[in-house]
């Protein structure tokens, strides 16, 4: 079966369905969360959209308490899982986008939208693959189940709930990363640093500091309110912006100065590819502030995170051959003169990371700087040996479809649903050499690659579940 030819014949359908899905704003919505709508209206609407597609194809579908759902075809005792998610991260500063982030605009052979590559594009490609296999009349000796999550970007609560109620796949893959495939995923820990003490609130220079909405995104905007500044403050700020090639603003309201810095969003697994507005704002204020609590707060951020994504200042650095360097991203940074400061850090740590030993030492070093360190969440690393038959089968499919026999298997700092399966890996759909634009402004998917991925996933289904 020429799966690539079959996918090309249905390219218009593939694009149309992806546009419909990305036009649903499926960011976690606290305002519309209820007992029956656990993550808000948008994620539920996206889930219901895809389940309706399954029903239209007369496949088995199930909505599991509005947390997650599935579409299933085939028959047999064993179950192949294809784990996808339809929730997305916030769009960030919309002025950084060339096209509206929920429009699905097509330009230059690309479809632009939040979720285009993470994870709605890959989800629609996998859904098309299921339809291609079904319509080809290929007999399956295993069940094939697309499991659809709605809270991947904010904690995996969707699949945690799903697998409390539903069957765990025998094996499976998550189309939410890179080709050829990823058999090593770093651990993901959320570290919370809290300032232990501040000075006299009536005398502090820093009144407010806010940056970031999610730990898994590099903040692209930061804002601070300051008082009692030097006469050179405004000139120093402009000099700092110019020196670092940054955009920012300064507004004077009475005796207060409100300053902002624009950064560049990126995925927390690759913080070096972004420009962290919070860290740069702290680096500037480190030169300007002298009062106790204010100085302690900006010193900590600048000393620990400015021009270092690896945690050296807190002895958190570590790397191994199978998964590379441990990275840290200050994703949410806040300060209120009445409460002190807080930072939520997304740490992507190596597969062989000595976690307890490292955290204990970091807690000691943070305490010396006036901060406590707590673990808010910790998802352990995930690894499947290259010799496993699942790995061999999927890698073989990729290499046959692309002719790429050179690119090695990969590791990632991103966390996919592969880690919740007893045996699962991340399988596409970024191709070698493609930029990873997930969580950034102007996120896009290359249409040619979307079609190619659908063909790869179709062959993978037949390889793993066909008679």
Buried (B, 14 or more C-beta within 10 A) or exposed (E): EEBBEBBBEBBEEBBEBBBBBBBBBBBBBEEEBEEEBBBBBBBBBBBBBBBEBBEEBEBEBBBBBBBBBBBBBBEBEEBBBBBBBBBBBBBBBEEBBEBBBBBBBBEEEBBBBBBBBBBBBBBBBBBBBBBBBBEEEBEBEBBBBBBBBBBBBBBBBBBBBBBEEBEBBBBBBBBBBBBBBBBBBBBBBBBBBBBBEBBEEEEBBBBBBBBBBBBBBBBBBBBBBBBBBEEEBBEBBEEBBEEEEBEBEBEEEEEBBBBBBBBBBBBBBBBBBBBBBBBBBBBBBBEBBEBBBBBBBBBBBBBBBBEBBBBEBBBBBBBBEBBBBBBBBBBBBBBBBEEBBBBBBBBBBBBBBEBEEBBEBBBEBBEEBBBEBEEEBBBBBBBBEBEBEBBEBBBBBBBEBBEEEEBEBBBBBBBBBBBBBEBBBBBBBBBEEBEBBBBBBBBBBBBEBBBBBBBBBBBBBBBBBBE
